[in-house]
Amino acid sequence: MNNQSISVAAVTNRQAASLRSTRTMTMISLLAAVSFVLSFLEFPVPLSPSFARMDLSDFPALVGAMTMGPWAGVLVELVKNLPGLLSTSTGGVGELANFLMGGAMVYLAGMIYYKNHRPAWLACLTGAIGMAIMAAVTNYFILLPLFETFMPLDALIASFAEFIPFIHTKLDVVLWNAIPFNLLKGLGIALVTLVVYPKLTPVLRGTNKGR
């Protein structure tokens, strides 16, 4: 192979890498936009106060992590939460907590499926568990202290105790509401992802050539 051939090959490789990078950023932006829209489609959760609501906004990020890698999913989560800072009522704390919980889920799932080539169901299940664990941390140290600025701790605990009578402390709220709630949310997102992901993969990876 002569020098000219090597040079042409190098230029071609750089162009291909640039195209892949451009496509990846485009897909991340698109998934983040879909995720942001889904964050407004909330529905109530059984055995929880009215302010505890669930959405499927982490689903696009999970798809991104499994298709393009764990950091792609984390970027989707980041971009999804940034617009919320413009109208936040929590000083950005709620958006931070949402990013941490969603980021934990998609990063773990992306590492297991995309990096280590393990089964998709295992990646999604591990991601859901990771979300629940991160939810315990963020609720105890971030979200519940935030709610305490608007509502006395006793009243806050009582609002949860109306649905789950054996909740008496802030730790009880985390153990018997935050963890099960977010585990259920993570499993729901995982189920949707397992059903839809195989159909989206060719489009997101650019391997859908059409027929």
C-alpha positions as CSV (number, residue, x, y, z in Angstrom):
1,M,0.0,0.0,0.0
2,N,1.5,3.3,-1.0
3,N,1.4,6.6,0.9
4,Q,-1.4,8.0,-1.2
5,S,-3.6,5.0,-0.4
6,I,-2.8,5.3,3.3
7,S,-3.7,9.0,3.2
8,V,-7.0,8.4,1.4
9,A,-7.9,5.7,4.0
10,A,-7.0,8.0,6.9
11,V,-9.3,10.8,5.4
12,T,-12.1,8.3,4.9
13,N,-11.8,7.0,8.4
14,R,-11.9,10.6,9.8
15,Q,-14.9,11.4,7.7
16,A,-16.7,8.2,8.9
17,A,-15.9,9.0,12.5
18,S,-17.2,12.6,12.1
19,L,-20.4,11.3,10.5
20,R,-20.9,8.8,13.3
21,S,-20.3,11.6,15.9
22,T,-22.8,13.9,14.2
23,R,-25.4,11.2,14.0
24,T,-24.9,10.2,17.6
25,M,-25.3,13.8,18.8
26,T,-28.4,14.2,16.6
27,M,-29.9,11.0,18.0
28,I,-29.1,12.2,21.6
29,S,-30.8,15.5,20.9
30,L,-33.9,13.8,19.4
31,L,-34.2,11.3,22.3
32,A,-33.8,14.1,24.8
33,A,-36.6,16.1,23.1
34,V,-38.9,13.1,23.2
35,S,-37.9,12.5,26.9
36,F,-38.7,16.1,27.8
37,V,-42.2,15.8,26.2
38,L,-42.9,12.5,28.0
39,S,-42.0,14.2,31.3
40,F,-45.3,16.1,31.1
41,L,-47.3,12.9,30.7
42,E,-47.6,12.0,34.4
43,F,-50.0,9.6,36.1
44,P,-50.7,8.9,39.8
45,V,-49.1,6.1,41.7
46,P,-51.1,3.8,44.1
47,L,-50.5,4.2,47.8
48,S,-48.8,7.6,47.4
49,P,-49.8,11.3,48.0
50,S,-51.0,13.3,45.0
51,F,-47.7,15.0,44.5
52,A,-45.9,11.6,43.9
53,R,-46.5,11.0,40.2
54,M,-44.8,8.7,37.6
55,D,-43.8,9.2,34.0
56,L,-41.9,7.4,31.3
57,S,-39.4,10.1,30.4
58,D,-36.4,7.9,31.2
59,F,-37.4,5.5,28.4
60,P,-35.7,7.3,25.6
61,A,-32.5,7.7,27.6
62,L,-32.5,3.9,28.3
63,V,-32.9,3.2,24.6
64,G,-30.0,5.6,23.9
65,A,-27.8,3.9,26.5
66,M,-28.4,0.5,25.0
67,T,-28.0,1.7,21.4
68,M,-25.1,4.1,21.7
69,G,-23.5,3.5,25.0
70,P,-24.0,4.4,28.7
71,W,-22.7,8.0,28.4
72,A,-25.2,8.6,25.5
73,G,-28.0,7.7,27.9
74,V,-26.6,10.0,30.6
75,L,-26.4,12.9,28.1
76,V,-30.0,12.3,27.2
77,E,-30.9,12.6,30.9
78,L,-28.9,15.8,31.2
79,V,-30.3,17.5,28.2
80,K,-33.8,16.4,29.2
81,N,-33.5,18.1,32.6
82,L,-31.8,21.4,31.4
83,P,-35.0,23.0,30.1
84,G,-36.7,22.4,33.4
85,L,-34.2,24.8,35.0
86,L,-35.9,27.7,33.2
87,S,-39.2,27.2,35.1
88,T,-38.0,25.2,38.2
89,S,-39.9,25.7,41.5
90,T,-37.2,23.8,43.4
91,G,-34.1,25.9,42.6
92,G,-32.8,23.1,40.4
93,V,-32.8,20.5,43.2
94,G,-35.7,18.5,41.7
95,E,-34.0,18.5,38.3
96,L,-30.7,17.3,39.9
97,A,-32.5,14.5,41.7
98,N,-34.3,13.4,38.5
99,F,-31.0,13.4,36.6
100,L,-29.2,11.4,39.3
101,M,-31.9,8.7,39.4
102,G,-32.4,8.5,35.7
103,G,-28.7,8.7,35.1
104,A,-28.0,5.8,37.4
105,M,-30.5,3.6,35.6
106,V,-29.4,4.3,32.1
107,Y,-25.6,4.1,32.9
108,L,-25.9,0.7,34.6
109,A,-28.1,-0.7,31.8
110,G,-25.7,0.7,29.1
111,M,-22.7,-0.7,30.8
112,I,-24.2,-4.2,31.1
113,Y,-25.8,-4.4,27.6
114,Y,-23.7,-2.1,25.4
115,K,-20.3,-2.5,27.0
116,N,-20.4,-6.1,28.4
117,H,-22.9,-7.6,25.9
118,R,-25.1,-9.1,28.5
119,P,-28.9,-9.8,27.9
120,A,-31.1,-6.8,27.5
121,W,-33.5,-8.1,30.3
122,L,-30.6,-8.2,32.7
123,A,-29.4,-4.7,31.8
124,C,-32.9,-3.3,32.2
125,L,-33.5,-5.1,35.5
126,T,-30.2,-3.9,36.9
127,G,-30.9,-0.4,35.8
128,A,-34.3,-0.5,37.6
129,I,-32.6,-1.6,40.8
130,G,-30.0,1.1,40.4
131,M,-32.7,3.7,40.0
132,A,-34.4,2.5,43.2
133,I,-31.1,2.6,45.2
134,M,-30.3,6.1,43.9
135,A,-33.9,7.1,44.7
136,A,-33.3,6.1,48.3
137,V,-30.2,8.4,48.5
138,T,-31.7,11.4,46.7
139,N,-35.0,11.2,48.5
140,Y,-33.4,11.0,52.0
141,F,-30.7,13.7,51.4
142,I,-32.2,15.9,48.7
143,L,-35.9,15.6,48.0
144,L,-37.4,15.1,51.4
145,P,-35.4,18.0,52.9
146,L,-36.6,20.1,50.0
147,F,-40.2,19.2,50.8
148,E,-39.6,20.1,54.4
149,T,-39.1,23.8,53.3
150,F,-42.8,23.8,52.2
151,M,-44.3,21.4,54.7
152,P,-43.4,20.4,58.3
153,L,-41.8,17.0,58.5
154,D,-44.6,15.6,60.6
155,A,-47.2,16.7,58.1
156,L,-45.0,15.3,55.3
157,I,-44.8,11.9,57.0
158,A,-48.5,11.9,57.8
159,S,-49.3,12.5,54.1
160,F,-47.6,9.2,53.3
161,A,-48.9,7.4,56.4
162,E,-52.5,8.0,55.1
163,F,-51.7,5.4,52.5
164,I,-49.1,3.2,54.3
165,P,-50.0,3.3,58.0
166,F,-46.6,1.9,59.3
167,I,-44.7,4.9,57.9
168,H,-43.6,6.9,61.0
169,T,-40.2,8.4,60.1
170,K,-38.4,9.9,57.1
171,L,-36.5,6.7,56.7
172,D,-39.8,4.8,56.5
173,V,-40.8,7.1,53.7
174,V,-37.7,6.1,51.8
175,L,-37.9,2.4,52.6
176,W,-41.6,1.9,52.0
177,N,-42.4,4.4,49.4
178,A,-39.5,5.9,47.5
179,I,-37.7,2.6,46.9
180,P,-40.8,0.6,45.8
181,F,-42.2,3.5,43.8
182,N,-39.0,4.0,41.8
183,L,-38.4,0.2,41.4
184,L,-41.9,0.0,40.0
185,K,-41.2,2.9,37.7
186,G,-37.9,1.4,36.6
187,L,-39.5,-1.9,35.9
188,G,-42.3,-0.2,33.9
189,I,-39.7,1.7,31.8
190,A,-37.7,-1.5,31.4
191,L,-40.7,-3.4,30.1
192,V,-41.6,-0.7,27.6
193,T,-37.9,-0.6,26.5
194,L,-37.7,-4.4,26.0
195,V,-40.8,-4.3,23.8
196,V,-39.9,-1.2,21.7
197,Y,-36.1,-1.3,21.7
198,P,-35.6,-3.9,19.0
199,K,-37.8,-1.9,16.6
200,L,-35.9,1.3,17.2
201,T,-32.3,0.0,17.1
202,P,-31.9,-0.1,13.3
203,V,-33.1,3.5,13.0
204,L,-30.9,4.8,15.8
205,R,-27.8,3.0,14.6
206,G,-28.4,4.0,11.0
207,T,-28.6,0.4,9.8
208,N,-32.2,0.6,8.6
209,K,-31.7,0.7,4.8
210,G,-35.4,0.5,3.9
211,R,-37.0,-1.9,1.5
